[in-house]
Amino acid sequence: MSKVCAIVFDCDGVLFESRVANLAYYNRVLAHLGVEEVRSEDKERAHLCHTAASPQVFATLLGEAMVPTALDIAAKLDYRQFIPFMNPEPQLYSTLETLAQNFPLAIATNRGNSMVEILQHFGLERFFQVVVTSRDVPRPKPYPDMLFLVAERLGMACRDLLFVGDSDLDHEAARGAGVRFVAYKGMTAGDFTIYEHAELVSYLSL
């Protein structure tokens, strides 16, 4: 097994607990269209809003024909109004401080344009050398395109990356790219599982 040379993080559910923010965002679009909101008790659809890229979310909730209209409404929303509903995961800052001294760090997320504002709001942009979103690739996760692009931008082989994610979409993307996968909080399968960010430091013997 090759040495880990860089670490890649998913955003939602890994860097942040953001389910409330994501539901508020998508429900704002649905309200615009006069469609009933997704409630947190609707586990399957709420999870979709938390993990999938917007085109896939809207296609499932509204049907393919409504996707362009929904995306147009979403594009006019200022996501910064939803950022206060997001909470950084415990130990995130201290772990990133340690990791960034030893590895290039990257993000691969199904989010779109909101990622820049989120990183700036929480003062995290200094930690990440590469940020890849669904806007940067032809296909979002579960396809491996984001991880291929991260590797390319870092000038590394995929086998040298370690990807931390919390969903089946993340796991499938890692498998497709040939990237080692860390399952955060045991929400999906992985090469190994961590329940706290600080466990990464221990695993990498830092």
PLY file of the C-alpha trace (Angstrom):
ply
format ascii 1.0
element vertex 206
property float x
property float y
property float z
element edge 205
property int vertex1
property int vertex2
end_header
0.00 0.00 0.00
1.36 3.42 -0.98
2.03 6.16 1.53
-0.72 8.72 2.18
0.42 11.95 0.54
-2.75 14.09 0.78
-6.09 14.06 2.57
-9.42 14.90 0.95
-12.59 15.75 2.89
-16.25 15.71 1.99
-18.04 18.79 3.35
-21.54 18.01 4.63
-21.57 15.59 7.54
-17.76 15.55 7.71
-16.54 19.12 8.10
-19.94 20.37 9.25
-23.23 19.21 10.67
-25.34 20.92 8.03
-28.62 19.02 7.76
-30.69 21.93 9.09
-29.03 24.35 6.66
-29.48 22.05 3.67
-33.15 21.41 4.39
-33.79 25.14 4.85
-32.12 25.82 1.50
-34.02 23.24 -0.49
-37.29 24.01 1.26
-36.92 27.67 0.30
-36.79 26.61 -3.36
-39.73 24.23 -2.93
-41.78 26.99 -1.27
-41.06 29.22 -4.27
-42.63 26.54 -6.44
-45.57 25.89 -4.11
-44.33 22.38 -3.31
-44.61 20.82 0.14
-41.38 21.02 2.12
-39.17 18.08 3.01
-39.37 17.35 6.72
-36.51 15.97 8.77
-38.69 13.00 9.69
-38.68 11.98 6.01
-35.32 10.27 6.41
-34.78 9.23 2.81
-35.55 12.57 1.17
-33.82 14.55 3.93
-30.69 12.44 3.44
-30.86 13.09 -0.29
-30.86 16.84 0.41
-27.81 16.37 2.61
-25.65 14.33 0.24
-26.57 14.68 -3.44
-25.84 17.52 -5.85
-28.68 19.95 -6.52
-29.63 18.64 -9.99
-30.11 15.16 -8.53
-32.04 16.51 -5.54
-34.43 18.50 -7.70
-34.84 15.68 -10.21
-35.93 13.35 -7.40
-38.15 15.83 -5.59
-39.70 17.56 -8.61
-39.05 15.48 -11.71
-36.56 16.09 -14.51
-38.73 18.65 -16.30
-38.61 21.03 -13.30
-34.86 20.86 -12.73
-33.91 23.94 -14.83
-36.55 26.09 -13.11
-35.52 24.93 -9.63
-31.83 25.50 -10.37
-32.61 28.99 -11.60
-34.44 29.81 -8.36
-31.64 28.28 -6.29
-29.01 30.30 -8.15
-30.72 33.52 -7.06
-30.64 32.60 -3.37
-27.83 33.98 -1.24
-26.60 30.88 0.59
-24.98 33.01 3.28
-28.38 33.26 5.00
-28.23 29.51 5.69
-24.62 29.34 6.93
-25.55 30.22 10.56
-27.43 26.89 10.67
-24.15 25.03 10.05
-21.90 23.80 12.86
-18.26 22.70 12.48
-17.69 19.15 13.62
-15.96 18.71 17.02
-12.15 18.89 16.95
-12.22 20.12 13.35
-9.99 23.18 13.72
-7.32 21.52 15.85
-7.22 18.48 13.58
-6.92 20.57 10.41
-4.13 22.63 12.03
-2.14 19.45 12.66
-2.89 17.78 9.34
-2.13 20.90 7.28
1.39 20.98 8.72
2.03 17.52 7.30
-0.17 17.06 4.20
-1.82 19.01 1.43
-5.56 19.09 2.21
-8.44 19.18 -0.26
-12.24 19.16 -0.41
-14.42 17.12 -2.79
-18.07 18.06 -2.29
-21.37 17.83 -4.11
-21.99 21.41 -3.04
-21.76 24.08 -5.71
-20.99 27.80 -5.38
-21.69 27.96 -1.64
-18.38 26.32 -0.69
-16.31 29.50 -0.99
-18.60 31.50 1.31
-18.74 28.67 3.85
-14.97 28.33 4.09
-14.56 32.10 4.41
-17.28 32.37 7.06
-15.63 29.76 9.27
-12.04 30.81 8.52
-11.12 27.48 6.97
-9.95 28.48 3.50
-6.31 28.68 4.67
-6.22 24.93 5.31
-7.18 23.70 1.84
-4.97 23.80 -1.22
-7.64 22.39 -3.54
-11.44 22.69 -3.42
-13.47 20.74 -5.98
-17.26 21.09 -6.14
-20.02 19.72 -8.35
-19.56 22.78 -10.57
-16.03 21.68 -11.49
-16.77 18.25 -12.97
-19.16 16.70 -15.51
-20.53 14.25 -12.95
-20.92 14.66 -9.16
-20.40 11.91 -6.61
-21.00 8.93 -6.66
-18.91 9.24 -9.83
-15.16 9.50 -9.22
-14.62 12.64 -11.32
-14.00 14.93 -8.32
-11.28 12.73 -6.90
-9.60 12.45 -10.29
-9.57 16.26 -10.48
-8.26 16.63 -6.92
-5.39 14.26 -7.74
-4.65 16.15 -10.95
-4.60 19.53 -9.22
-2.36 18.21 -6.46
-0.06 16.53 -8.98
-0.51 13.13 -7.33
-1.81 9.67 -8.14
-5.22 8.70 -6.75
-3.63 5.84 -4.82
-1.76 8.45 -2.74
-4.97 10.14 -1.52
-7.02 9.44 1.58
-10.68 10.50 1.32
-12.82 11.12 4.41
-16.57 10.85 3.75
-19.81 9.88 5.44
-22.11 8.57 2.71
-22.46 5.77 0.21
-21.93 8.39 -2.50
-18.52 9.18 -1.04
-17.61 5.52 -0.70
-18.59 4.74 -4.27
-16.62 7.72 -5.60
-13.54 6.59 -3.69
-13.88 3.05 -4.96
-14.25 4.27 -8.54
-11.13 6.41 -8.26
-9.02 3.83 -6.45
-8.71 6.09 -3.40
-8.49 4.81 0.16
-11.63 5.71 2.07
-12.23 6.67 5.70
-15.85 6.31 6.85
-16.69 9.16 9.23
-19.00 8.24 12.11
-19.70 4.81 10.63
-22.40 6.12 8.29
-21.12 3.92 5.48
-18.45 1.27 4.90
-14.78 2.16 4.50
-11.22 0.91 4.63
-11.48 2.04 8.23
-13.86 4.07 10.37
-13.35 7.07 12.64
-15.84 8.69 14.99
-13.85 11.82 15.77
-11.55 13.94 13.62
-8.69 13.59 16.08
-8.57 9.88 15.26
-7.07 10.82 11.89
-4.08 12.31 13.66
-3.57 9.10 15.60
-4.05 6.91 12.52
-1.45 8.86 10.58
0.93 8.82 13.58
1.25 12.58 13.79
0 1
1 2
2 3
3 4
4 5
5 6
6 7
7 8
8 9
9 10
10 11
11 12
12 13
13 14
14 15
15 16
16 17
17 18
18 19
19 20
20 21
21 22
22 23
23 24
24 25
25 26
26 27
27 28
28 29
29 30
30 31
31 32
32 33
33 34
34 35
35 36
36 37
37 38
38 39
39 40
40 41
41 42
42 43
43 44
44 45
45 46
46 47
47 48
48 49
49 50
50 51
51 52
52 53
53 54
54 55
55 56
56 57
57 58
58 59
59 60
60 61
61 62
62 63
63 64
64 65
65 66
66 67
67 68
68 69
69 70
70 71
71 72
72 73
73 74
74 75
75 76
76 77
77 78
78 79
79 80
80 81
81 82
82 83
83 84
84 85
85 86
86 87
87 88
88 89
89 90
90 91
91 92
92 93
93 94
94 95
95 96
96 97
97 98
98 99
99 100
100 101
101 102
102 103
103 104
104 105
105 106
106 107
107 108
108 109
109 110
110 111
111 112
112 113
113 114
114 115
115 116
116 117
117 118
118 119
119 120
120 121
121 122
122 123
123 124
124 125
125 126
126 127
127 128
128 129
129 130
130 131
131 132
132 133
133 134
134 135
135 136
136 137
137 138
138 139
139 140
140 141
141 142
142 143
143 144
144 145
145 146
146 147
147 148
148 149
149 150
150 151
151 152
152 153
153 154
154 155
155 156
156 157
157 158
158 159
159 160
160 161
161 162
162 163
163 164
164 165
165 166
166 167
167 168
168 169
169 170
170 171
171 172
172 173
173 174
174 175
175 176
176 177
177 178
178 179
179 180
180 181
181 182
182 183
183 184
184 185
185 186
186 187
187 188
188 189
189 190
190 191
191 192
192 193
193 194
194 195
195 196
196 197
197 198
198 199
199 200
200 201
201 202
202 203
203 204
204 205
